């Protein structure tokens, strides 16, 4: 009988770090050393496969507690590496982590070192209890583990040089800004217009500014800071996700009829690449009719919509007409694809051309990463004369402009 040897976690950690370097996700030696040191498997469910635990793109499933509740998930290490790099945590800093699981707090504790301080907070008692136990068992009992609604931060350990949010947030609460140092940074997966972007906000007086942002998906925040997006179903397999502030009525029967009509395809003559950047540009430049279209796999399999809609895509809706971006193979562009638009409805050509103009604008003038400048203005800030796209949040205004 052949016995398969148990993999050495230290070897797996080293391979994980090497993989992250190959993906160009690690630039800080402090972050790399932390990832190579903290035993990720100690924060995973006991029955977890070690190879999966140390795979850079595997999210660790929650632990099921005896009362039927679950622990929080532990994000894939490539997401954690991106967040830590964006945060630029330095030795000696005071850091607040919002959304606890234990592992990420241990990584931060390694980076800040013995002269720094880490506080991690979660609204779920089971999550907090397990995080505290795992941190203690792995030698990171110096981390402050707090049970509270993170909407209000953790004032008793403030101020913080960094606030790292590991749950999807609908807003930037006033408490976070109040507990941030004058030169502090907040890294937050912020939800707006039906998408989430990890944004590294730097404090500039009473505002937050950023030009460093990345794609990322997170479990939504609970408690008083929970999001309240609406789903407008078009069919059983297709729907529109809209912000709570969105007050336009959709002609659902007309959109359903348009869906069954022959589409009009238009081509931009510009490259298709970086769909996350294009989506953000469309949503912040397309006006009130631009929302997110989502489809179930069945709608994709039946050819009702293109595969990209399965994960959500911006759609321009006008009355009983709608248009969304598509692509086709093309040797003219380095990406191998040309961008285009598919439109449905009685005025498909007109609506399609409006969407096509946006696609061309981005592909011609903003075809790069980091072209957006993001500013968050807390409630009460004078925004007289503020131009461009904005989203009115509960605690302030999010504004995005493009260079």
Secondary structure, DSSP 8 states (H G I E B T S, - for coil): --------HHHHHHHHHHHHHHTT----HHHHHHHHHS-GGGGS-TT--HHHHT-TT--B---B-TTS-B---B--HHHHHHHHHHHT--TT-EEEEES--SHHHHHHHHHH-TTSEEEEEES-HHHHHHHHHHHHHTT-TTSEEEES-GGG--GGG--EEEEEE-SBBSS--HHHHHTEEEEEEEEEEEEETTEEEEEEEEEETTEEEES-EEE----B--GGG----EEEEEETTEEEEE-TT------HHHHHHHHTS--EEEEEEEE---HHHHHHHHHTTS-TTEEEEEE-HHHHHTTSS-GGGGG-EEEEEETTEEEEEEEEE-TTSTTSEEEEEEEESTTHHHHHHHHHHHHHHHHHH--STT-EEEEEEETT---TT--SEEEE-SSEEEEEEE-
